[in-house]
Amino acid sequence: MTETIQQNKYVELKYQVIDVKTGQVLTGVDFPLGYVHGVNDVLSSQVMAELEGRAAGETISVELDCQKLFGPRDESLVITDLIENVPEEYREVGTSIVMENEQGNRKTFLVTRVDEDTLTIDGNNPLCGRQVVFELEVLTVRDATEAEMAAGGKVEARPELSGVTPVPF
């Protein structure tokens, strides 16, 4: 009998997120993403619901309105500053910067543009304001082990190190 995705099943999948308007692949995972269904919902609830009942070998497409998921873009979260005011380690597109306001609230910003004079960061979700399609390929569906359920995903075994004396920290 073919196993289907349901509560407490270990699932591995690959996916791509495609912008409906441009057809551009925005992001994706080529290395299988593993999780325990219903324990560690790693994607949006709409995508997780569409995966329910699917089996290994199936491919599905789920269209999402990111306006509903993340709200409208907030242009006040886009900040451009002189590059000389930004530490070297943040001067690369794609770098995450965690910022904190006076109330202690934290928000992650991404570096979205760097030129000779300026650097731009954006605190909006990268999918904000887009219509996207998640294309998912289900690779594995099986019963999750107790350890996987506790961890919410695959549990990696530690490497065997023979002849090595552990150093205390």
Backbone hydrogen bonds in HBPLUS format (Angstrom, degrees):
<---DONOR---> <-ACCEPTOR-->    atom                        ^
c    i                          cat <-CA-CA->   ^        H-A-AA   ^      H-
h    n   atom  resd res      DA  || num        DHA   H-A  angle D-A-AA Bond
n    s   type  num  typ     dist DA aas  dist angle  dist       angle   num
A0005-ILE N   A0054-ARG O   2.73 MM  49  5.36 152.1  1.81 149.9 159.0     1
A0053-GLY N   A0005-ILE O   2.72 MM  48  4.87 174.8  1.72 142.1 143.7     2
A0009-LYS N   A0006-GLN O   3.12 MM   3  5.77 138.1  2.30 152.0 147.7     3
A0008-ASN N   A0037-HIS O   2.82 MM  29  5.41 147.2  1.92 169.1 158.6     4
A0144-ALA N   A0008-ASN O   3.27 MM 136  5.94 156.2  2.33 153.9 148.7     5
A0037-HIS N   A0009-LYS O   2.89 MM  28  5.48 158.1  1.94 164.7 158.9     6
A0010-TYR N   A0142-ARG O   2.68 MM 132  5.35 148.3  1.78 157.8 165.9     7
A0142-ARG N   A0010-TYR O   3.06 MM 132  5.35 150.6  2.15 147.3 155.2     8
A0011-VAL N   A0035-TYR O   2.87 MM  24  5.55 169.5  1.89 169.9 173.2     9
A0035-TYR N   A0011-VAL O   2.96 MM  24  5.55 152.2  2.04 153.4 162.4    10
A0012-GLU N   A0140-THR O   3.08 MM 128  4.92 153.7  2.15 129.1 132.2    11
A0139-LEU N   A0012-GLU O   2.82 MM 127  5.38 157.4  1.87 145.9 150.4    12
A0140-THR N   A0012-GLU O   3.21 MM 128  4.92 159.2  2.26 132.4 132.9    13
A0013-LEU N   A0033-LEU O   2.97 MM  20  5.34 148.6  2.07 136.8 145.9    14
A0033-LEU N   A0013-LEU O   2.82 MM  20  5.34 174.0  1.83 159.1 157.4    15
A0014-LYS N   A0137-GLU O   3.04 MM 123  5.28 153.9  2.11 143.2 151.0    16
A0137-GLU N   A0014-LYS O   2.83 MM 123  5.28 164.9  1.85 158.1 160.9    17
A0029-VAL N   A0015-TYR O   2.86 MM  14  5.58 152.7  1.93 152.5 158.7    18
A0016-GLN N   A0135-GLU O   2.92 MM 119  5.25 143.4  2.05 140.3 152.0    19
A0135-GLU N   A0016-GLN O   2.89 MM 119  5.25 163.4  1.92 152.4 158.0    20
A0017-VAL N   A0027-THR O   2.77 MM  10  5.33 157.8  1.82 157.2 153.3    21
A0026-LEU N   A0017-VAL O   2.70 MM   9  5.54 153.5  1.77 159.4 168.7    22
A0018-ILE N   A0133-VAL O   2.89 MM 115  5.17 166.0  1.91 146.1 150.5    23
A0133-VAL N   A0018-ILE O   2.84 MM 115  5.17 149.7  1.93 143.7 153.9    24
A0019-ASP N   A0024-GLN O   2.88 MM   5  5.41 164.0  1.91 159.7 159.2    25
A0023-GLY N   A0019-ASP O   2.71 MM   4  5.18 146.0  1.82 146.6 155.9    26
A0020-VAL N   A0131-GLN O   2.89 MM 111  5.55 170.1  1.90 146.2 148.7    27
A0036-VAL N   A0152-GLY O   3.11 MM 116  5.26 138.3  2.30 125.6 119.5    28
A0039-VAL N   A0036-VAL O   3.02 MM   3  5.44 158.2  2.07 129.1 134.3    29
A0040-ASN N   A0036-VAL O   2.96 MM   4  5.61 165.5  1.98 168.5 165.9    30
A0048-MET N   A0044-SER O   2.93 MM   4  6.23 165.4  1.95 158.1 162.7    31
A0049-ALA N   A0045-SER O   2.93 MM   4  6.03 153.0  2.00 142.4 149.2    32
A0050-GLU N   A0046-GLN O   3.13 MM   4  6.36 149.6  2.23 140.0 147.8    33
A0051-LEU N   A0047-VAL O   3.05 MM   4  6.35 136.8  2.24 145.0 156.9    34
A0051-LEU N   A0048-MET O   3.22 MM   3  5.13 129.7  2.49  92.3 105.4    35
A0054-ARG N   A0051-LEU O   2.99 MM   3  5.53 159.8  2.03 144.0 143.8    36
A0058-GLU N   A0055-ALA O   3.12 MM   3  5.87 160.0  2.16 141.8 144.1    37
A0057-GLY N   A0138-VAL O   2.76 MM  81  5.57 171.3  1.77 151.4 149.9    38
A0138-VAL N   A0058-GLU O   2.89 MM  80  5.53 168.1  1.91 173.9 176.3    39
A0060-ILE N   A0136-LEU O   2.88 MM  76  5.35 153.5  1.95 149.1 157.8    40
A0136-LEU N   A0060-ILE O   2.85 MM  76  5.35 162.7  1.88 159.0 164.4    41
A0062-VAL N   A0134-PHE O   2.84 MM  72  5.09 154.7  1.90 142.9 151.6    42
A0134-PHE N   A0062-VAL O   2.80 MM  72  5.09 167.2  1.82 147.0 147.0    43
A0064-LEU N   A0132-VAL O   2.73 MM  68  5.35 166.6  1.75 158.2 162.4    44
A0132-VAL N   A0064-LEU O   3.00 MM  68  5.35 164.6  2.03 156.5 160.1    45
A0068-LYS N   A0065-ASP O   3.01 MM   3  5.67 136.0  2.21 114.5 123.6    46
A0069-LEU N   A0065-ASP O   3.35 MM   4  6.76 153.4  2.43 139.4 147.0    47
A0066-CYS N   A0130-ARG O   2.96 MM  64  5.43 145.6  2.08 164.4 173.9    48
A0070-PHE N   A0066-CYS O   2.82 MM   4  5.69 173.3  1.82 148.0 150.3    49
A0071-GLY N   A0067-GLN O   2.81 MM   4  4.65 128.7  2.07 119.4 129.7    50
A0077-LEU N   A0074-ASP O   2.91 MM   3  5.70 164.9  1.94 123.2 128.2    51
A0078-VAL N   A0075-GLU O   3.15 MM   3  5.35 162.1  2.18 110.2 112.0    52
A0123-GLY N   A0077-LEU O   2.85 MM  46  4.92 152.5  1.92 130.1 139.5    53
A0079-ILE N   A0121-ILE O   2.90 MM  42  5.36 157.5  1.95 150.1 157.6    54
A0121-ILE N   A0079-ILE O   2.83 MM  42  5.36 159.5  1.88 154.6 160.2    55
A0081-ASP N   A0119-LEU O   2.97 MM  38  5.59 159.5  2.01 155.7 160.3    56
A0119-LEU N   A0081-ASP O   2.91 MM  38  5.59 150.2  2.00 157.5 166.1    57
A0085-ASN N   A0082-LEU O   2.95 MM   3  5.60 159.1  1.99 119.4 126.0    58
A0083-ILE N   A0117-ASP O   2.78 MM  34  5.49 169.8  1.79 129.4 131.8    59
A0086-VAL N   A0083-ILE O   3.06 MM   3  5.31 164.6  2.09 112.3 116.9    60
A0090-TYR N   A0087-PRO O   3.04 MM   3  5.81 166.3  2.06 126.5 131.0    61
A0091-ARG N   A0088-GLU O   3.06 MM   3  5.44 168.6  2.07 124.3 124.7    62
A0095-THR N   A0092-GLU O   3.13 MM   3  5.83 157.8  2.18 143.7 144.3    63
A0094-GLY N   A0111-VAL O   2.78 MM  17  5.24 169.0  1.79 144.7 147.2    64
A0111-VAL N   A0095-THR O   2.93 MM  16  5.35 155.3  1.99 149.8 158.0    65
A0097-ILE N   A0109-PHE O   2.77 MM  12  5.12 158.4  1.81 156.2 159.7    66
A0109-PHE N   A0097-ILE O   2.78 MM  12  5.12 166.2  1.80 148.6 153.4    67
A0099-MET N   A0107-LYS O   2.87 MM   8  5.45 173.1  1.87 157.8 157.9    68
A0107-LYS N   A0099-MET O   2.89 MM   8  5.45 150.7  1.98 153.0 161.1    69
A0101-ASN N   A0105-ASN O   2.99 MM   4  5.57 155.3  2.05 151.2 157.0    70
A0104-GLY N   A0101-ASN O   2.96 MM   3  5.38 162.2  1.99 115.7 121.0    71
A0110-LEU N   A0122-ASP O   2.97 MM  12  5.34 162.0  2.00 136.7 138.6    72
A0122-ASP N   A0110-LEU O   2.86 MM  12  5.34 147.7  1.96 140.6 150.6    73
A0112-THR N   A0120-THR O   2.86 MM   8  5.72 156.4  1.91 145.0 153.0    74
A0120-THR N   A0113-ARG O   2.81 MM   7  5.03 163.6  1.84 150.1 151.8    75
A0115-ASP N   A0118-THR O   2.98 MM   3  5.51 167.1  2.00 162.3 161.4    76
A0128-CYS N   A0125-ASN O   2.89 MM   3  5.14 160.7  1.93 117.3 123.9    77
A0130-ARG N   A0127-LEU O   3.10 MM   3  5.69 151.3  2.18 146.8 144.4    78
A0149-MET N   A0145-THR O   2.93 MM   4  6.24 155.8  1.99 151.7 158.3    79
A0150-ALA N   A0146-GLU O   2.96 MM   4  6.22 154.9  2.03 148.1 154.9    80
A0151-ALA N   A0147-ALA O   2.98 MM   4  6.17 149.0  2.08 143.1 151.7    81
A0152-GLY N   A0148-GLU O   2.67 MM   4  5.60 130.3  1.92 142.3 155.7    82
